[in-house]
Amino acid sequence: MGGQAGAPFNVSPPVEVLYRWAPLSSVQGAFTKRPRGVILHASRSTVDRSVEAEFKGTVDYAVGGADGKGWNATIGNDKYAVHIPATSWGWSAREPSSIWLAVEFSQARIGRPVDDAQLRAFAAWWHTEVLPIWPGLLPVLVHHATLDAAWQAPDGKTDVVPNSDPAGQQAFIDRCWRAIEDYAND
């Protein structure tokens, strides 16, 4: 799995960018001020399939309207798909949705690893799609369940790491930060 604390992070492989827009009905509005950071979700289809198949299925779901939900990008292995530009937000985490950007990592089932290929894509999205619009935005990263707890509606069903594992959640955030930092220095 790579990208562990203290290990050099490989940002060399190129990242593919797809612009697969969500329908306007998934865009709830434009940010009225700088977003606080990024909500980290996992796609969690529960279907036993590869990261690539999960990425394609999640992108197709977003483009199809996602039952009224919306997020800024789906993250795959060395690729990401933009659905809503970083100027706007979609309904992804109840009330906090309007003040946070949101991504879906392609993770079909809980416990499946998110490896460096997805972290490279996330870092590329951050530097290519977010920072040009929000220069100087700090990479404040939160799991959905963290926000749910603050809003008294905890479920965390779409977290990359289960809500019952706060150390694992922080370790994943640390890996994301490391990828963002290393991408900037590459």
Disulfide bonds with the S-S distance in Angstrom:
none
